[in-house]
Amino acid sequence: MGESAGTAQDDFRARLLDAFPTVAYAAASPAIDLVPLAGFPQVGLLQESNNRQWPSINFQGETLAIPDRIYNGFPSREVERLSPESRAAAGCIYTRHHDGQIRQRALGLVLSNDAAWSAPFIVALLGEYVVEICSDIERFLRDRLDGFPETARGLGQFVDANPTFMELTRARAVSYWAEYYRLDFLRMETYPALRALDVIEGALR
């Protein structure tokens, strides 16, 4: 690897680490080391939208810089060799992938480990258009969350610290329901993303 390529990889890894709070660095660093460079740079940040710059995302008093989209290949074999905590961190990273199938696979890694710091990545997926992912989160919240107390705690903390991002996420969910899923979910309140947000913003606070 040439000097410029090495510098680019180091810069990219530093940016990915900025997506996590410091309490997650030990878990995230081995996962980040496996992420290959992509032909395209990451695109934007989660809190950015076409018509407004929303406040930064915060978790446990720290500002996070979570990318909106990444285009890096998914090193599945290497990820499987990681510790459970680092596999979950890899899942967090790849929930931001441009391919919806990879995002859904990554979510499975996130939801297999009980960590408060996964909360921002879980919530962000509820403001996106892949209803199957939203359904996976809603089922997790309904059927499995009792066994994941740290995740529950993190979700509650995240809601309290990021009211404007929660507003943005709900607005995005409503928009996707109206555009793509009205006929599948005739009543807006039954749309999985909105049902999941109701749980997170209600029972977990």
WOCOR-V469339 format. One record per residue. N is the residue number from 1. PHI is phi in degrees with one decimal (999 if undefined). PSI is psi as a letter, one per 40 degrees, with the letter a starting at -180 (NA if undefined). BURIAL is + if it has 16 or more other C-alpha atoms within 10 Angstrom, else -. Layout:
n = <N:N>
phi = <PHI:PHI>
psi = <PSI:PSI>
burial = <BURIAL:BURIAL>
This chain:
n = <1:2:3:4:5:6:7:8:9:10:11:12:13:14:15:16:17:18:19:20:21:22:23:24:25:26:27:28:29:30:31:32:33:34:35:36:37:38:39:40:41:42:43:44:45:46:47:48:49:50:51:52:53:54:55:56:57:58:59:60:61:62:63:64:65:66:67:68:69:70:71:72:73:74:75:76:77:78:79:80:81:82:83:84:85:86:87:88:89:90:91:92:93:94:95:96:97:98:99:100:101:102:103:104:105:106:107:108:109:110:111:112:113:114:115:116:117:118:119:120:121:122:123:124:125:126:127:128:129:130:131:132:133:134:135:136:137:138:139:140:141:142:143:144:145:146:147:148:149:150:151:152:153:154:155:156:157:158:159:160:161:162:163:164:165:166:167:168:169:170:171:172:173:174:175:176:177:178:179:180:181:182:183:184:185:186:187:188:189:190:191:192:193:194:195:196:197:198:199:200:201:202:203:204:205>
phi = <999:-71.3:-61.9:-66.2:-65.7:-62.9:-64.9:-62.6:-65.5:-63.0:-63.1:-64.6:-63.5:-63.2:-65.6:-65.0:-64.2:-66.2:-78.9:-115.0:-72.3:-61.0:-63.1:-99.8:-59.0:-62.2:-77.5:-76.9:-58.9:-62.8:-68.5:-63.7:-62.0:-87.9:-76.2:-76.1:-64.6:-111.6:-75.4:-124.0:-73.7:-61.1:-113.5:59.7:-124.2:-54.3:-83.5:-88.0:-136.9:-66.8:-120.3:-163.2:-96.0:-87.6:-60.1:-62.0:-88.3:-124.5:-146.2:49.3:83.1:-114.1:-88.5:-106.3:-117.8:-90.6:-67.5:-73.4:-143.6:-124.9:-127.3:-81.1:-60.9:-99.5:-82.0:-61.5:-63.4:-65.9:-62.9:-62.7:-85.0:-74.1:-65.0:-53.8:-66.1:-73.1:-61.9:-64.5:-64.1:-60.8:-60.2:-56.9:-58.4:-83.6:-67.5:-99.6:-71.0:-72.4:-91.4:-61.3:-66.5:-67.9:-59.5:-67.3:-62.4:-63.1:-58.8:-58.2:-67.1:-62.2:-81.9:-94.1:-134.9:-93.0:-143.2:-60.2:-70.9:-78.0:-54.2:-59.4:-74.8:-67.0:-60.2:-57.8:-66.2:-75.0:-100.1:-118.3:-94.7:-84.3:-66.1:-62.5:-66.9:-61.4:-65.6:-60.1:-68.0:-61.9:-64.3:-60.2:-63.1:-78.1:-106.1:-126.2:-62.1:-57.8:-89.5:-129.5:-64.1:-68.3:-62.0:-60.5:-62.0:-63.4:-63.3:-62.4:-63.0:-64.8:-58.4:-65.0:-87.1:-135.7:-62.2:-73.5:-68.6:-63.0:-60.8:-63.5:-62.6:-65.0:-62.3:-64.1:-62.1:-61.4:-62.7:-68.9:-59.8:-64.2:-82.6:-121.5:-125.3:-57.2:-76.1:-82.2:-130.4:-63.9:-101.6:-55.6:-70.3:-93.4:-64.6:-54.3:-62.0:-73.1:-62.7:-66.2:-64.0:-60.6:-64.5:-64.1:-83.0:-104.9:-66.0:-89.7:-87.8>
psi = <h:i:d:d:d:d:d:d:d:d:d:d:d:d:d:d:d:e:e:i:i:d:e:e:d:d:d:d:d:d:d:d:d:e:h:i:i:i:e:i:i:i:h:a:i:d:e:i:i:d:e:i:h:i:i:i:h:i:h:f:e:i:h:i:g:h:i:d:i:i:e:i:i:h:g:d:d:d:d:d:e:i:i:d:d:d:d:d:d:d:d:d:d:e:e:e:i:d:h:d:d:d:d:d:d:d:d:d:d:d:e:e:h:g:h:d:e:e:d:d:d:d:d:d:d:e:f:i:e:h:d:d:d:d:d:d:d:d:d:d:d:d:d:e:d:d:e:g:d:d:d:d:d:d:d:d:d:d:d:d:e:f:d:d:d:d:d:d:d:d:d:d:d:d:d:d:d:d:d:d:e:d:d:d:g:d:h:d:e:e:h:d:d:d:d:d:d:d:d:d:e:c:d:e:NA>
burial = <-:-:-:-:-:-:-:-:+:-:-:+:+:-:+:+:+:+:+:+:+:-:-:+:+:-:+:+:+:+:+:+:-:+:+:-:+:-:-:-:-:+:-:-:+:+:+:+:-:-:-:-:-:-:-:+:+:+:+:-:-:-:-:+:+:+:+:+:+:+:+:+:-:+:-:-:-:-:+:-:-:+:-:+:+:+:+:+:+:+:+:+:+:+:+:+:+:+:-:+:-:+:+:+:-:+:+:+:+:+:+:-:+:+:+:+:+:+:+:+:+:+:+:+:+:+:+:+:+:+:+:-:+:+:+:+:+:+:-:-:+:-:-:-:+:-:-:+:-:+:+:+:+:+:+:+:+:+:+:+:+:+:-:+:+:+:-:+:+:+:-:+:+:+:-:+:+:-:-:-:+:-:-:-:-:-:-:+:-:-:+:+:+:+:+:+:+:-:-:+:+:-:-:-:->
